[in-house]
Amino acid sequence: MKKLLFSSILILLIPGIICAEPYFSKQGAADWQEALDAGFIRGLTPSEWDGYMNQWQQFLGPGGVPYPVDTQFLPPELYVAENAGDMDEQPGLVMAWGEDGQSDGDYASAWVYEYGVDPDLSGAVIQITVVPPQYGPTGSQVNTVSFGIRDMNGAIRSWHWVCGPGGIPWNTPTTITINAWMTGIGATTPSASGFMNNPAFDITKVIDFIVDENAAWVGGAAPVPPPGQTVPKPWNYWYDLIVRPSDNPEGMTVGFNPEIHQDIENPDLWPNDYHMEFVVESYNPFNPDVPAPPILLSHIDDMFMSFDYSITPLGDGYYQVEMDWSNPVEDPIPYCTVIHLGFELEVINSNVILEVKGWWTKDGEPVGDIAEPNLPNDGFTPLLGFRVEDGMINPPPIGMPEFGYLTLRNGDGNPDTSQGEIPVEIVQLELAVLSPEELANQLGDYPFGELNSSSPLQQELPWQPALIDGALVGENNPVNMPPDSFFDVFFDIDLPEPTPIDAGDFVIIREKVRFTNNNNMVEERWSWHMHEADNGECDLGDAPDDTNAAFAPMTTYPAAVAAKFPTTYQNGSPPFGPIHFWPASGPYLGTGVTLEWDADFGSDEDPTNNIIPVSNTADKDFADDGIIGMPLSMPKCENTAFDYRVTVPSAAAGLSAYVNAWADFNRDGDWDDVIVCQDSGQQVSEWIVQDQPLANLSAGVQTFTTPPFYSWHPGSADEEPMWLRITISPLPFTGSGDPVAAGSGPPWGYTYGETEDYLFVPVTTEGDTCDCADLTGDGFVDLSDLACMASQWLTSCP
């Protein structure tokens, strides 16, 4: 029986450019050919192959199946094909190997992409499409595909996927997405079948990538691409290699920086390593099915020469994070040395949980396991984790602070409760609240690095002592923290001066704990926590609204009509202007969103506020780009429609949305009216698009057309401007106010989406418009312009 079974591995090097989207891309035939011609793509050498297979054998991770490594290595044949025939029409890179008529056996080959840059893939997503072939009924087929990353020291992190039923399908393009900084089979989509990680691998120093193909070849005819060739060889097909930023929505920074005392006196036990691990919760609350893992932003290493970490998904939005600081065995940390080891993460979600524990190790072995007699704390040190809740997922009432509460947790020690758990007392607990600007002004370019007892800058922060049961925490009023206990501090009631925490503010917490150390002595040590409140980067409209923070009347149109469009969210509400708390976490209008805290005050990305009531200024949002073909055609008392664009981020694929639009046809400063056409008696509602559903959206930029609606104008000239609002949101329109105001939003706001407001003079089809070829105004002359012209002709010439 003729049979072909082979698998493939891809090891990536991607540049660490952090200012572009995507970071790196090989998508067209010219891209791949240029890389081949320039020598960036080359064949893997036999010695490199042996080293790679050796790492797969040594460092296979838990939770998966081994990768097949016993094959004979052969040099590759590499070339670009415009397509893979019936399997795929996209251009890509083919690797084939062996000779025509090759004898039966197990063979492998590989290629390398040498980029020549020392990139940092922390927080990067790698994406590539693979088409694993199957050749008819003989059983010849790709068996496994794999993807790995190699750093400058040759250490590798890699994943593999089984092909066929239940895995990556044969003869079908499958896009593989990898969160490059994570470990475990759940770091990828689709989930990997197996995983390998060299403990020495450094995600910040990736230098090249390699693609390998493992094959069991048993004769047969398996012609390689492009279509029409008849040479039978093992081969595989890859294309659309992209490295880009994480799909995570805008996250929050969370940091932990403890003082750690080397409290082991015996020189034979002096540690040269420190190990810390914790569980953190991070997920996209708007699309929980798409992973939103934490991203390491920075780390503090103090006296250690090396740092390594891993992030492994546990399911349900939880991740296990492990960190190791190490020195050579001849360079231990001496007794009575106090060091700082810290980390900053970006997390998604308003709930942050850090259940932290840490212990000293000697050449990777816990000191408590080799100590005789046992140390009092088995080599562990006390570390207080914390949980933070804030109010952005379910916004609090207007005027209330967005931040919720902090919970400290003593989760130190070994999971085995018989050892390593350390009771502590909190003898000092203080908090400081700063805006991002205040944080930078007071602590410099790297504020997190200044959170230590030797920094005079942190001493000058506006610390407020915490109250427990109305009394200050102190040496004479300590708070007992037995292991696995919780302790709540409610910011708005347990500080001497209640402190509002605005969106995007940073809360710095420092606590001094008292405990018995590994030398059986009582000591006190500091630690610092940092948490960023959800940044409140919302989206709102920019139509004039006389219910604003300045209580300034706003007018519009040449006749100075009072503007009663519901735009602002906080002051003057209800009715509430439609606010989208995380606009780009789901579908949004056009291709861009500018973010603001509210329409009329606070920070704004433009940077001007959307409306400026004191100067009666509106229409200041510079990302109103969803509607195509402005100015729109609005024939009097006739049916019309318009096109608009929607962007769906890749992390929001599969979500649904609703689109609503309102037009102020009678120019009276609101969108509440129903007008009757005098000649026909036709009723025309200013709510022109009513809950148009967009279901199960695909990622990318898409164009939609509104359902037909009737339009209206107040005069025969029809040259008066009008305000139009379009909103895309996760929910149908409910609005707010008494009665409900057209164009408003719900009191609780929307999670994702965008609201855009347009002031324009409509096109009414009067006069000669045939001299304007681009009738839709989309920058192209195409069939849509022909359709527009036909529509105008049918409307004007009944």
N, C-alpha and C positions, 0 to 999 in steps of 0.2 A: 504494500500500500504506500502511495506517495504521501509524504507528510512534511510540513514545515512548521516548526514551533520555535518562536524566538521572542526575545524581550528586549527592551531598550531602556537606557538610563541617560538622563540629561543632567549635567552638572553646570551650573550657571555662574558666570561672572557678569555683573551688571555695574555700570558706573554709579558712583555715589552722588550724582548731581541732585541737589535738593530744591532747585529753583524752577523746575519745569514739569509739565505733565504731558506725556509720560516721561519718566527718567530716561527710558531706553526703549527702542522699538525696532524690530525687524519684521516688516509686514509685507512688503512687495518683493517681486522677483529681483528688481534692481538692488534692493537692500541686501538680499542674500548674495547676489552675484558680486557686489562691491566688496563684501566681507571676504568672499573666497579669493577674489583677485588680489586684494591687499594683503592676504596671508593671515588675516585675523582668525580664520577657520583653518584648522590643520588636523591631521590624524593623530590620535593618541599613540604614544610609544608603548612597546611591550612592558617596560619597567613601570610606567605610570599605571598601566592596566593592572599589573600585579599588586601595586600599592593600593589601588582603589578597591579591588576585590578583598584584599586583606582587611581593610577597614569595615567592609560589609560583614565579614566573618567575626570581627572583634566587637563591634559596637552596635549590634542589633538591638533595637529598643523593644520595650514591652508592648503587648497589646496587638501584635501583628504576626505575620508569617515571614519566614526567612526569604531572602532574595536568592535566586539561583545563581551560583558563582562559578561552577565547574564547567568551563568552556574553553576551547582553543581560540586564542586571539589571532585575528587576521587583519591586515591593513585595510582601511576603508576606501571606497570610491565615493566622492562627494560631488554633487552637482545640483543645480537648481532646475526644477521643473515648473512649467506653467500651471499644471494641474495633475491630479492623481487619477484621472479617468472618471469612471462612474462613481468612485468613492468621494471625490471632492474636486471642485473647480478652482480652488484657491492656489496661487503660486506658493511654493514652499521648498524646503531643502530635503533632498533624498540622500540617504546613506545606504549603499549596497556594498556587499563584500563577497569574497570568494570568486571562483571561476565557473564558467559555463561547463556543466557536466561534473561538477564537484561531487566527490564521494560523500556518502552518508556520514554524519557525525555532528558533534556539538561545536559551534563556532561563535566567536564574538568579534565585534569591532567597535571603534569609538572615534569621535572627533572632539576637538577642543576649540573653544572660542577664546582667544587671548585678547583681552581688551586693553590692558596696559594701564589701568587706573586702580587706585586703592580705594574701593568704594565702601560705604557704610550702608548696609541694607536694613538697618534698624527701622522698623515701621514700613518697609517696602512690601509691596505685593508683586509676585511674579506670576505671569499668566502666559500660557502657551497652549496651542491647539495641536492635538495628535490624531492621526487617522491610522489605527492599527489594522493592517490588512488580514483578511481570511481568504483562502484560495479554494473556493468551490467545495465539493462534498468530500474531499480526500482527507480532511482533518488538518491540512496545512494552515497555520495561523500564527499570528502574534500571540504570545502567551502572557507577557508582562511588559508594562512600560514603567520607567522610573525617572525620577528627577532629583538631582542633588546639587549642592553648592559647596565649593572648595575655597578655603582661605589661603592667605599668603604663605602659611606654614604647612600647607598640604592637608590640613584637617578638613573633614567632609561631614556635611549633614545631607541626608538623602531620604527620599520617599519612593515607594513603588506601588503600582496598582495592577491587580490581576485583570486580564481582559476576558471578555465573554459574558455569559449569563450571570447577572448579579454584579458585574464589574464594568469596566469601560467597554462599550460595545465594539464589535468588529465593523470595519468598513464604514464607520460613521465618525465624523469630526466630533471630538470631545475637547472642550476647553478645560484645562486644569488650572486652578488658582491656588497659590501657595502664599500663606503669611510667612514670609521668609525668616522672621526672627523667632518663630515658634517651633516647638518640638512636639512630637507625638503624631499619631495618625489623624487626629482631628484638626491638625493645622492646615489642612487642604480641603478643597472642594473640587471633585468628590473626595470623600474621606479615603485616605490611603489604605492599602492592604498591609503594608509593613513600613518600618521606619528605622533609620540608622542615624546615630549622632555621635561623632567623636567628641569626648568631653573637652578637648582642647580647641574645638572649633570656635572661631571668633567672627560673629556676624558683621562686625565693623571693618573687616579686612578681607573681603572677598576679592579674588583676583582673576579667576577664569571659570569657564564652564565647559563641561564635557558631555557629549551624548554617546551612550554606548548601546549596542544592540546584542543581545544574547539570542542565539538561534540553535534549534535542533533541526538539522537539514536531512531530509530523507528523500533525495531525488526529486523528481517532479518538475512541473513547468510553472514557475511563479514569476512571470515577466515583470521587470521593474518599470516604473514610470519613466518617461511620459507614455501615454497610450500609443500603441502601435509597435512598441518594442517586444521582442520575443525572448530576450536573454533571461533565463531563470536564475535568480539569485535571491538570497535573503535581503530584505530592504524594509525601511520604514519611512514615514512621511510626517514632517513637523512644519508648522508655520505660525505666523502671528505671535512672535515672541515679544512680550511687552513687560517692562518693569515700571511700576507706577506707585504713587502714594497709596496708603491704606484706604479702603472704602469706608473706614469708620466715619461717622458724623463727627462734628466738632466735639472734642473731648474736654476733660478737666484734668488739671495737673494735681497730682497727689504725691507727697514726699514724706520720707521718714529718715531721720538723722539722729541715731542714738550715740551717746558716749558709751564705750565698751572698755571695761577695765580687764587687763590680763591679770587675773587674780589667782594664778597657779604658781606656787612658790618653787616646786621641785624642778630643777633645771632639766631633768630627764623627760619631763612632760611639757616643757615649753612648746607651745603650738607654733606652727608656721602657716596655718590656714584658719579661716573662719568661715563657717557655713550658716546661711540664713535662708529660711523658707517661710512662705506665707500663702494664703489663699486670698485672691482678689476677685471681686465681682465686676464684670464689665460686659454690657450687652447693649444693643441698639433697641430701645424700648418701642420703636415704631416698626421695626421689622426683626423680631427676635430670632427668626429662622436663619438670618445671615450673621455669621460670627463677627463680633466686634472686640477682638482681644486687646488687652492692655499693650502699650508700647513703652519700652524703656527710653526715657529721655536723657538721663544722665546718672552717673554714680560717683560716689566719693570713696576713694581707696586708701587714703592716709598712708600708712607705712607699707602697704602691700604692693607688690610689683605686678601681679596679674589679677584679672577679674574675669569671671565667666558666669553666664546665667542661662536659664532655660525657662520657657513659658509653655505649659502643657494644659490643653483644655480638659476640664473635668465634666463638662456638660452643664446645661441650664444656665449658661452665662458665667460659670465659675472657672477660674484658672489657677493652677498650681505654679507658683514662681519659686525657683531655687537660684540662689546666688552664692558664689564661692570666691573669696579673696585668698590669695596664696602667695607664698614666698618659697624659694628653695629651702630644703631641709636644713642647710647650714646657716640660714638667716631667720631664726625664730623670733617671736615677739617676747622680749624679756619680761620677767615678773614686774608688776606694778606699773606697767605702761598703760596709759589711757589713750585710746584712739577713737576716731570718728569714722564710721562706715555708713553711707547713706545711699538712697536711690530716689529718683523721681520717675513716676509713671504717668502716662496719659491714659485715662480710663473713660469709658463711655457708660453713662447711666448716672443717675443722681444718688445711687446707693454705692458706697465704697466700703468694702470690708477687708481689713488686713488683720489676719490672725498670725502674728509673727512669732517665730521662735528662732533661736540661734545658739550655736555651740562652737567651742574651739576644737580644732582637729590638728593632728600631727601626721603629715603626709597623707591627708585624706581620711584618716581613721579617727573617730571621735576620741578625744582625750579621756573622757569618762570610761571608755571601754578598755583602756590600757592602764588606767590608774590603779595602783594597789598601795594602801587601801583606797576605797572609794572616796572620791571628792564629795563634799556636802551637796553640791549641785550637779555632780556628774559632768562638769565641764560646760554646763549651760550658763547663759547669762540672761538677766531679765529684760524683756522687750515688750512694751505695751503697744498692741495693735489698736486700731480704731475703726469705727463705723460712722459714716456721715450721711445724714439725710438732708436734702434741701427741697424746696418747694416748686421747682420748675416743671416737673412732670405733671403735677396737679397744682397749678398756680394758686397761691393764697388770695384772700380778698385784696382789693385794691388798697394800696398804701401800706400793706404789711410787708416785712422783709422777706426776701425770696429764700433765705437760708433757713434750715430747720434746726436739727440738733446733732450733737456729737455724742458718741458713746465710746468710752475707752474700754479696752478689754485686755485682761491679763490672760493671754492664751499661751504663755511661754511653756517651754519644756517639751519633753518627749511625749508622743501620744500614749505611751505606756505610763499611766498615772503613778506608778510606783517609783519613778525616777525622773529627775530633771525639772520638776515643776517648782517654781520659786515664789513663795508668798512675798508681796511687797506692800509698802505703805506709801501713799502719795503725800509728801510733806510740803509741796508747793505746786500750784497749778495756775497758770496765767495764759491769757489769750490776747492777741493783737489782730485787729482787722485793718487791712490796707487795700487800697485800689492798686491795680497793676502799676500805675505811675508812681504812687507813693512807695511801693515795694522797691522799684528800681531806683528811685531817688535816695532811699534810706539805706539800701543794702547793695547797690551797685549792679553791675552787669550780670552777675551770677548770684542772685539773692539766696538760693538754697545753700550754696557753699558757705554763707556767712552764719548759718544757724549752728553755732557751736559756742561753748563757754569761753573760748579764747578770743572771740570776735567782739571788739568794742561796739561795732555797728549794731549788732542784734541787741545789745544792752540798752540802746537808745530807742528801741521800738516802743510804741504806746501800749505797754502791757497793762492788762486789767486782771486783777486777781479774781478767781472764781469763788462763788459762794455755794456752800453746801448746807442746806437747812438754815440758811440765813447767816452762817458763820464762815469766815475766811478759812481756806485750807492752809495749814501751816504746821510748823514743827510740833506745836502743842495741840493741834487739831488735825491729825493725819487722817487720811481715808484709807481704810484697809482694802487691799485688792488681792484676795485669795485667788489662786489659779482658776481660770475658766469662769470668772465672774464679770459682771457688767456694771458700769457706773455711768450714769447719764448726767450730762451738763446741758441744760437748756439755755441757749445763749440769750434769749429775750427776757428771761426772768432771773437768771442766776448770776448776773454780773451786777456790780454796784451801779453802773450806768448802762441801761439797755442800749445795745449797739446794733443798728440796722446793718445788714450785710447785703449790699446790692449785687446784682448779677455781675459776675466777673471779678468780684473782690476776692482777696486771699485771706484766709484765716490761718494764723500761725499759733500753734499751741506749744507751750513748753511745760514739762513736768519734771519735778525732782522726786525720785523714788528712793526709799530706804529698804535695805534687804541684807541678808546674810550671804556673803560671797563664797567662792570655792576654797578660800583659805580660812573659812569659819569666822570671818570678821564682819561686823556691821559696817556698811558703807552707804553713801548716797551718790547717785549719779543722775545727770540730766539727759533728757531726750527731747527732740523737736519733731512736731508733725506740721505738715503744710497741706491745706486743702483749698482748691479753687472752687468758688461757687459757680454754678452754671452761668455761662457768659451772657446769656440773655440776648444773643445776636438774633434778633427777631426781624420779621419783615412786616411792614404796614404800607398802606396806600399814601398818596400825596395829593388827594383832592382837598380843597379848602374846607375847614370845619370850624364853626364859631363856638363849639364847645371844647375849648382847648385849655392848656395849662396856664396861659397868660390871661384868660378871660377876655380876650380881645375879639371884637366882632370881625368876621371875615366876610367879604363879598366876592362876587364873581360876575363874569359877563360884562359887556359894555354898559348895561343898565344898572350895574352895582346891585345885583340881586343878593340877598342874604344867603350865605353858603351854609347849608345844613347837611352836608354829606358826612356820614359817620366815619371818621378817619382816625382820631386819636383813641387810644385804648384806656389810659389811666384816668387822667383828669377829665371832668365833664361827662363821665359815663354813668349810667347808660344813656343812649345806646352806645355800645362798645364798637369801636372800629375793628375790623377783622385783623387779628394779630396771628402770626405764624411763628411759634416759638423756635422751631428748628426747620427753617424753610427748605434747605437742601437735603434734609434727611429723607425726603420723599420726592415725588414729582413736583416740579415748579415750572413757571412760565418762562419761555424764551430760553436763553443760554446763560443768563447771569442773574444773581440776586445781590442787591446791596443791603447790608444789615444795619439795623438801628434799634435803639432801646425803646423809643416811642416815635410817633410821627412828628412831634413838636418840641421835644426836649431830650436831653441825654445824648450819649455818644451815637454817632452815625458814620457809616463807612464812606459816605459820598465825598466830603465829610459834613455837608450842610444838612440840617434837618429837612425832612420832607416838606413840611410847611413851617412858615415863620409868621405866626399870627400878628405880632406887633407891627410888621410891615406889610401885612396882607399879601404875603407871598406864598405861592403853592407850586405844585408840579416840579419839585426839586429832587425826585428820585431818579437817578440816572441809569436804572436797569429796567425801565419799562420797554421790554423788547419782545414780548410774547406775541402780540398781534401782528399779522403779516398784511402789508398793503395799505398802511396809513397814508392819506386819509381814507377812511372807509366810504364805500358807496352806501348811501342811505336814501333811496328813492321814496318820495312822499306817498304814504299809504299803499306801498307795494311790499311784496316779499323780498327779503334779501338775506344774506349770511356773510360770514367772514371766516378766514383761516387764522389759526394761531399755532404756535410751536410750544411743545412741552419737552423739557429735559427730564429723563428718568435716570438718576445715578445708578451705577451697577448694583450697589447695596440695596437699592429700593426696587429692583426688578420683581415683578409679580404683584406689587401693590396696586391698589385702585384709587381713584379720585373722582371728584365731582367738580364740574365747571359751571359757574354762574356769571351772568353779566347784566349790567343795568346801563341804560342810556337816558340822559335827561332831555328827552325830546322837546318838552315845552319850556325848557330853560328857566325853571323856577327854583333851582338850587337844591333839589332833592330828586330821588329816584322812585317816588311813591305813587306815581300817577298812572291812570288808565285813560287814554284819550280816544275819542270817537272821530273817525274820518267823516267829514261832512257829506261827501258825495256818495260813499258806499255804505256808511253806517258801520264799517269795520272798526272793532275795538283794538287799540294798540296799547299794549302794556309796556311800561318802561323797564320791566324785568324781562329782558329780551332773551336770555338763555337761562333756563330753569333746570338746575340739577342734571346737566348733561353727564351721563356716567362714562368714565374711562376705566375699563376693567382689565385686570391682569396685565399691566403695562410691561413692555419689554424695555431693557436698558437702552439708552441712547436718546437722540433728539428726534422727535416725531412731530408730524403736522396733522392737525385735526381741523375739521370744518364744523361750525356751529349748526344746529338745526335751523331751518328757515324761520324768520321772524318778520313781523311788519314794523316798518319805521314811519316816522312822522316828523313834520316841520311846521313851525308856527306861521311862516309867511311864504309868499310866492318866490322871493329871491333865494331863500334857503341858504344864505351866506352867513348865518350866525353860528358861532362855535357852540359845542356842547361837551359836557363831561360824560365820559364812559368809564365804568369800572368793570374789570374782569377778575375773578377770584378762582383759583384752583385750591381745593382743600380735601381732606380725607373724609369729610362728612357732608351730607346734603345741607342746604341753607336752613338755618333756624333763626338766626339774627337775635336782636335784643332791643329793648326799649318798650314803651307802652304808649301807643301801639308799636309793634315791631317795625323798626326802620329798615327800609330797603337798602341793601348794600352794607348793612352792619354785620357784626360777627357775634358768636356766642360769648357769654361772660367768661367762660373758661378758656376761650381762644382755641386755635387749631394747633396741632402738633407740626405738621409739615405743610408745604404749599406756598403760595405767593399771591399777593394782591397788587394789581397794576391799574393806575388811573391815567386816562388820556383826555386832553383838551384839544379838540380839533374841529375844523370846519368840514362837514361831510361833503362828499361828492354826490351830486344828485342826478347825474346822467343828462343834465341839460347842456346843450351846446355840443361842439365837435370835440370828441375825445379820441378820435382815431389817430391823431398825430402823435399820441403817446403810446409807444409800443409796449412799455412795461406797465400795463394797466394795473397789475396787482401790487406793484411797488416793492417786489421782493428782490430786486436787483437782477432778475433774469427775464429774458424774453422767451416764453415757452408756451405750451398748450394751455396753461392756466390763464394766460393773457387772452388767448383765443376764446376760452370759455367765458371770460369776463366780458369781452366785446360782444359775444353772442347774447349774453344775458342782458347787456345794456340795450342791444338792438331790439330784443324781444320785449323789453320793458317800455322802451320809448316809442316803438312802432307797433302797436297792437294790431 
